[in-house]
Amino acid sequence: MPDGASPPPPETFIVKSPIAACDGGGGALGHPRVFLRIVAREIACPYCSRLFRLAEGVSAAPAH
């Protein structure tokens, strides 16, 4: 990345469940699979910074 250039934005995935799974993609080149609970409409993966955002109309409250 050239000096002064900003990094590319993280990949963003629109999901229909308040629980998202991320493994970084790339098969064996990814990271351990983590399950992320979305409570504030979106969450970033702590390993790869992929962003998971709830689809419009989907509740962040877990189903019973």
Secondary structure, 3 states (H helix, E strand, C coil): CCCCCCCCCCCEEEECCCEEEECCCCHHHCCCCEEEECCCCEEECCCCCCEEEECCCCCCCCCC
